[in-house]
Amino acid sequence: MANFDPKKVSTLDWVLIGAGGLAFIDSFLPWYTASFNIAGFVSGSQSVSAWGVGFAAWFSVLLLVASAALVLGKAADVNVALPIPTPLATLGASALALLLILLRWVTLPSNTGPGASSGAGFGLYLGLLCALAAGGASFVAFRAAGGDFRQLRRGPGSSQPPTA
């Protein structure tokens, strides 16, 4: 990264880089917790990080980290050959990460009863915030770069929209 120039990194890119870095740190925090207490005599709790709570959790973290790495690579003049613009790639990855985290949250077992409780941990909520921040920054960067979702329906190299 000898060619890295922080001046090439926009505020939106810094948000994306920060979200990816924070998502990686967050992946080691509790994404799912369970605790019990039996009449005040015996109690315990257990938590699981993103790496142990399932594919949707750890893959979403990898998507956010990859988005941050892509933006860092662009700032370091690393040529990554993508068939789509970088802002669109980071937008797609962030949106997929957000969707996966929401699906993991909805599918986590959640129980609350006398002396026992289980559900999403604060790591999942922080991961959700990271995905929202990355998605928002990617969307604004995509629009600022002149991106338009109507253009995506056109085939590569075509100037006219496809006809049905």
Secondary structure, DSSP 8 states (H G I E B T S, - for coil): -TT--GGGS-HHHHHHHHHHHHHHHHTTS-SEEEEEEETTTEEEEEEE-TTTS-HHHHHHHHHHHHHHHHHHHHHTT-----SS-HHHHHHHHHHHHHHHHHHHHHHS--EEETTEEEEE-HHHHHHHHHHHHHHHHHHHHHHHTT--GGGGGS-TT-SS----
